[in-house]
Amino acid sequence: MKYSYSPRGVCSQRIDIEVEDGIVQDVKFLGGCNGNLKGIGTLVKGMKVEDVIEKLEGMTCGFKKTSCPDQLAQALKKSL
């Protein structure tokens, strides 16, 4: 299943996710800190959706109450 999510409160503008049988197959961020977000996408590839949510949910960025990793967790929660 492919899913696009519009994050809120962060620099990235869209998160495109592909999940198959509860496993993250691919994650791409549009906008934001390119290198860091490519790294996050690579690190979560092959992980169970629930594990990614558990690890990333609640992370903040500077003074913001959310972050791109947290928004990825939110997107994955909505995709379940």
VMD Tcl script that builds the backbone (N, CA, C; Angstrom):
set m [mol new atoms 240]
animate dup $m
set s [atomselect $m all]
$s set {name element resname resid chain x y z} {
  {N N MET 1 A 0.838 -1.162 0.000}
  {CA C MET 1 A 0.000 0.000 0.000}
  {C C MET 1 A 0.897 1.243 0.000}
  {N N LYS 2 A 0.562 2.160 -0.857}
  {CA C LYS 2 A 1.274 3.438 -0.894}
  {C C LYS 2 A 0.393 4.478 -0.228}
  {N N TYR 3 A 1.036 5.375 0.510}
  {CA C TYR 3 A 0.312 6.359 1.290}
  {C C TYR 3 A 1.094 7.666 1.271}
  {N N SER 4 A 0.402 8.787 1.060}
  {CA C SER 4 A 1.025 10.113 1.136}
  {C C SER 4 A 0.427 10.855 2.320}
  {N N TYR 5 A 1.287 11.555 3.034}
  {CA C TYR 5 A 0.879 12.257 4.254}
  {C C TYR 5 A 1.417 13.678 4.197}
  {N N SER 6 A 0.584 14.638 4.571}
  {CA C SER 6 A 1.006 16.042 4.647}
  {C C SER 6 A 1.347 16.362 6.103}
  {N N PRO 7 A 2.640 16.431 6.420}
  {CA C PRO 7 A 3.050 16.680 7.805}
  {C C PRO 7 A 2.695 18.096 8.250}
  {N N ARG 8 A 2.567 18.255 9.558}
  {CA C ARG 8 A 2.234 19.554 10.146}
  {C C ARG 8 A 3.323 19.965 11.137}
  {N N GLY 9 A 3.683 21.243 11.090}
  {CA C GLY 9 A 4.617 21.777 12.074}
  {C C GLY 9 A 6.078 21.493 11.817}
  {N N VAL 10 A 6.407 21.025 10.596}
  {CA C VAL 10 A 7.803 20.709 10.263}
  {C C VAL 10 A 8.142 21.295 8.892}
  {N N CYS 11 A 9.399 21.200 8.508}
  {CA C CYS 11 A 9.858 21.756 7.234}
  {C C CYS 11 A 9.446 20.907 6.030}
  {N N SER 12 A 9.375 19.599 6.209}
  {CA C SER 12 A 9.007 18.754 5.064}
  {C C SER 12 A 7.549 18.998 4.689}
  {N N GLN 13 A 7.268 18.836 3.399}
  {CA C GLN 13 A 5.939 19.152 2.867}
  {C C GLN 13 A 5.084 17.920 2.614}
  {N N ARG 14 A 5.719 16.772 2.401}
  {CA C ARG 14 A 4.977 15.543 2.149}
  {C C ARG 14 A 5.859 14.352 2.508}
  {N N ILE 15 A 5.209 13.294 2.978}
  {CA C ILE 15 A 5.895 12.033 3.239}
  {C C ILE 15 A 5.177 10.966 2.421}
  {N N ASP 16 A 5.920 10.302 1.540}
  {CA C ASP 16 A 5.382 9.195 0.753}
  {C C ASP 16 A 5.898 7.895 1.356}
  {N N ILE 17 A 4.967 7.012 1.681}
  {CA C ILE 17 A 5.305 5.772 2.382}
  {C C ILE 17 A 4.755 4.598 1.597}
  {N N GLU 18 A 5.527 3.526 1.573}
  {CA C GLU 18 A 5.039 2.265 1.018}
  {C C GLU 18 A 5.185 1.200 2.093}
  {N N VAL 19 A 4.075 0.546 2.411}
  {CA C VAL 19 A 4.041 -0.500 3.437}
  {C C VAL 19 A 3.436 -1.747 2.826}
  {N N GLU 20 A 4.053 -2.878 3.103}
  {CA C GLU 20 A 3.535 -4.156 2.617}
  {C C GLU 20 A 3.597 -5.167 3.749}
  {N N ASP 21 A 2.465 -5.770 4.064}
  {CA C ASP 21 A 2.372 -6.773 5.127}
  {C C ASP 21 A 2.943 -6.268 6.455}
  {N N GLY 22 A 2.668 -5.001 6.765}
  {CA C GLY 22 A 3.106 -4.433 8.036}
  {C C GLY 22 A 4.572 -4.053 8.096}
  {N N ILE 23 A 5.266 -4.116 6.967}
  {CA C ILE 23 A 6.695 -3.796 6.891}
  {C C ILE 23 A 6.888 -2.568 6.011}
  {N N VAL 24 A 7.686 -1.619 6.481}
  {CA C VAL 24 A 7.989 -0.418 5.707}
  {C C VAL 24 A 8.891 -0.807 4.544}
  {N N GLN 25 A 8.419 -0.530 3.332}
  {CA C GLN 25 A 9.192 -0.838 2.128}
  {C C GLN 25 A 9.973 0.368 1.626}
  {N N ASP 26 A 9.385 1.568 1.796}
  {CA C ASP 26 A 10.041 2.769 1.295}
  {C C ASP 26 A 9.458 4.001 1.974}
  {N N VAL 27 A 10.287 5.007 2.216}
  {CA C VAL 27 A 9.858 6.295 2.759}
  {C C VAL 27 A 10.621 7.383 2.015}
  {N N LYS 28 A 9.887 8.365 1.528}
  {CA C LYS 28 A 10.504 9.516 0.872}
  {C C LYS 28 A 9.866 10.783 1.420}
  {N N PHE 29 A 10.697 11.742 1.777}
  {CA C PHE 29 A 10.245 13.039 2.265}
  {C C PHE 29 A 10.425 14.060 1.152}
  {N N LEU 30 A 9.470 14.966 1.003}
  {CA C LEU 30 A 9.591 16.094 0.092}
  {C C LEU 30 A 9.851 17.328 0.943}
  {N N GLY 31 A 10.982 17.972 0.725}
  {CA C GLY 31 A 11.370 19.127 1.530}
  {C C GLY 31 A 12.055 18.678 2.812}
  {N N GLY 32 A 12.428 19.632 3.625}
  {CA C GLY 32 A 13.105 19.325 4.882}
  {C C GLY 32 A 14.600 19.145 4.701}
  {N N CYS 33 A 15.239 18.581 5.693}
  {CA C CYS 33 A 16.691 18.359 5.706}
  {C C CYS 33 A 17.018 17.100 4.902}
  {N N ASN 34 A 17.343 17.274 3.661}
  {CA C ASN 34 A 17.465 16.187 2.696}
  {C C ASN 34 A 18.302 15.006 3.187}
  {N N GLY 35 A 19.504 15.250 3.610}
  {CA C GLY 35 A 20.382 14.147 4.030}
  {C C GLY 35 A 19.846 13.398 5.232}
  {N N ASN 36 A 19.397 14.122 6.237}
  {CA C ASN 36 A 18.854 13.487 7.443}
  {C C ASN 36 A 17.623 12.654 7.118}
  {N N LEU 37 A 16.748 13.193 6.286}
  {CA C LEU 37 A 15.511 12.496 5.980}
  {C C LEU 37 A 15.743 11.283 5.079}
  {N N LYS 38 A 16.740 11.350 4.201}
  {CA C LYS 38 A 17.121 10.162 3.435}
  {C C LYS 38 A 17.633 9.083 4.387}
  {N N GLY 39 A 18.397 9.504 5.380}
  {CA C GLY 39 A 18.919 8.559 6.369}
  {C C GLY 39 A 17.810 7.892 7.149}
  {N N ILE 40 A 16.822 8.668 7.592}
  {CA C ILE 40 A 15.691 8.098 8.328}
  {C C ILE 40 A 14.959 7.091 7.453}
  {N N GLY 41 A 14.712 7.463 6.189}
  {CA C GLY 41 A 14.036 6.554 5.270}
  {C C GLY 41 A 14.785 5.243 5.096}
  {N N THR 42 A 16.096 5.328 4.991}
  {CA C THR 42 A 16.921 4.130 4.840}
  {C C THR 42 A 16.904 3.281 6.111}
  {N N LEU 43 A 16.974 3.926 7.267}
  {CA C LEU 43 A 17.008 3.193 8.537}
  {C C LEU 43 A 15.714 2.445 8.834}
  {N N VAL 44 A 14.572 3.011 8.466}
  {CA C VAL 44 A 13.297 2.364 8.793}
  {C C VAL 44 A 12.874 1.334 7.747}
  {N N LYS 45 A 13.502 1.344 6.598}
  {CA C LYS 45 A 13.161 0.375 5.553}
  {C C LYS 45 A 13.382 -1.039 6.078}
  {N N GLY 46 A 12.359 -1.879 5.934}
  {CA C GLY 46 A 12.437 -3.264 6.406}
  {C C GLY 46 A 11.958 -3.450 7.833}
  {N N MET 47 A 11.642 -2.358 8.522}
  {CA C MET 47 A 11.165 -2.452 9.905}
  {C C MET 47 A 9.653 -2.631 9.944}
  {N N LYS 48 A 9.166 -3.229 11.024}
  {CA C LYS 48 A 7.732 -3.315 11.261}
  {C C LYS 48 A 7.201 -1.922 11.539}
  {N N VAL 49 A 6.014 -1.634 11.022}
  {CA C VAL 49 A 5.393 -0.323 11.211}
  {C C VAL 49 A 5.303 0.016 12.697}
  {N N GLU 50 A 4.869 -0.917 13.511}
  {CA C GLU 50 A 4.715 -0.675 14.946}
  {C C GLU 50 A 6.044 -0.315 15.618}
  {N N ASP 51 A 7.131 -0.940 15.173}
  {CA C ASP 51 A 8.452 -0.647 15.741}
  {C C ASP 51 A 8.907 0.765 15.385}
  {N N VAL 52 A 8.638 1.179 14.153}
  {CA C VAL 52 A 9.001 2.539 13.722}
  {C C VAL 52 A 8.220 3.555 14.559}
  {N N ILE 53 A 6.926 3.321 14.725}
  {CA C ILE 53 A 6.097 4.227 15.513}
  {C C ILE 53 A 6.633 4.328 16.939}
  {N N GLU 54 A 6.945 3.194 17.532}
  {CA C GLU 54 A 7.439 3.165 18.912}
  {C C GLU 54 A 8.738 3.958 19.069}
  {N N LYS 55 A 9.627 3.850 18.096}
  {CA C LYS 55 A 10.926 4.523 18.188}
  {C C LYS 55 A 10.872 6.020 17.885}
  {N N LEU 56 A 9.981 6.441 16.970}
  {CA C LEU 56 A 10.018 7.826 16.483}
  {C C LEU 56 A 8.952 8.742 17.075}
  {N N GLU 57 A 7.866 8.180 17.549}
  {CA C GLU 57 A 6.775 9.015 18.038}
  {C C GLU 57 A 7.223 9.855 19.238}
  {N N GLY 58 A 6.868 11.123 19.195}
  {CA C GLY 58 A 7.164 12.025 20.307}
  {C C GLY 58 A 8.477 12.785 20.190}
  {N N MET 59 A 9.278 12.491 19.172}
  {CA C MET 59 A 10.540 13.234 18.992}
  {C C MET 59 A 10.232 14.681 18.626}
  {N N THR 60 A 11.033 15.590 19.146}
  {CA C THR 60 A 10.852 17.011 18.848}
  {C C THR 60 A 12.037 17.524 18.043}
  {N N CYS 61 A 11.872 18.715 17.474}
  {CA C CYS 61 A 12.931 19.358 16.705}
  {C C CYS 61 A 13.065 20.786 17.221}
  {N N GLY 62 A 14.152 21.056 17.913}
  {CA C GLY 62 A 14.357 22.390 18.473}
  {C C GLY 62 A 13.217 22.763 19.399}
  {N N PHE 63 A 12.612 23.919 19.150}
  {CA C PHE 63 A 11.524 24.404 19.997}
  {C C PHE 63 A 10.165 23.853 19.562}
  {N N LYS 64 A 10.119 23.121 18.460}
  {CA C LYS 64 A 8.861 22.578 17.945}
  {C C LYS 64 A 8.399 21.390 18.784}
  {N N LYS 65 A 7.101 21.180 18.840}
  {CA C LYS 65 A 6.544 20.061 19.606}
  {C C LYS 65 A 6.510 18.773 18.797}
  {N N THR 66 A 6.994 18.830 17.573}
  {CA C THR 66 A 7.025 17.667 16.697}
  {C C THR 66 A 8.332 17.686 15.909}
  {N N SER 67 A 8.505 16.728 15.028}
  {CA C SER 67 A 9.697 16.636 14.171}
  {C C SER 67 A 9.317 15.808 12.957}
  {N N CYS 68 A 10.203 15.755 11.984}
  {CA C CYS 68 A 9.937 14.908 10.823}
  {C C CYS 68 A 9.832 13.430 11.219}
  {N N PRO 69 A 10.696 12.918 12.125}
  {CA C PRO 69 A 10.515 11.533 12.561}
  {C C PRO 69 A 9.161 11.323 13.257}
  {N N ASP 70 A 8.756 12.266 14.100}
  {CA C ASP 70 A 7.451 12.159 14.764}
  {C C ASP 70 A 6.330 12.185 13.738}
  {N N GLN 71 A 6.442 13.033 12.726}
  {CA C GLN 71 A 5.414 13.099 11.690}
  {C C GLN 71 A 5.374 11.806 10.872}
  {N N LEU 72 A 6.515 11.164 10.676}
  {CA C LEU 72 A 6.525 9.858 10.024}
  {C C LEU 72 A 5.752 8.857 10.879}
  {N N ALA 73 A 5.978 8.893 12.182}
  {CA C ALA 73 A 5.235 8.009 13.086}
  {C C ALA 73 A 3.733 8.278 12.992}
  {N N GLN 74 A 3.348 9.533 12.940}
  {CA C GLN 74 A 1.928 9.883 12.827}
  {C C GLN 74 A 1.359 9.378 11.504}
  {N N ALA 75 A 2.116 9.523 10.437}
  {CA C ALA 75 A 1.673 9.040 9.135}
  {C C ALA 75 A 1.478 7.522 9.156}
  {N N LEU 76 A 2.412 6.822 9.773}
  {CA C LEU 76 A 2.304 5.356 9.842}
  {C C LEU 76 A 1.110 4.937 10.683}
  {N N LYS 77 A 0.830 5.666 11.750}
  {CA C LYS 77 A -0.343 5.360 12.579}
  {C C LYS 77 A -1.618 5.503 11.763}
  {N N LYS 78 A -1.694 6.547 10.953}
  {CA C LYS 78 A -2.892 6.771 10.121}
  {C C LYS 78 A -3.011 5.711 9.028}
  {N N SER 79 A -1.894 5.164 8.609}
  {CA C SER 79 A -1.935 4.172 7.528}
  {C C SER 79 A -2.378 2.790 8.018}
  {N N LEU 80 A -2.370 2.587 9.314}
  {CA C LEU 80 A -2.757 1.263 9.852}
  {C C LEU 80 A -4.230 0.985 9.666}
}
mol reanalyze $m
mol bondsrecalc $m
mol representation Tube
mol addrep $m
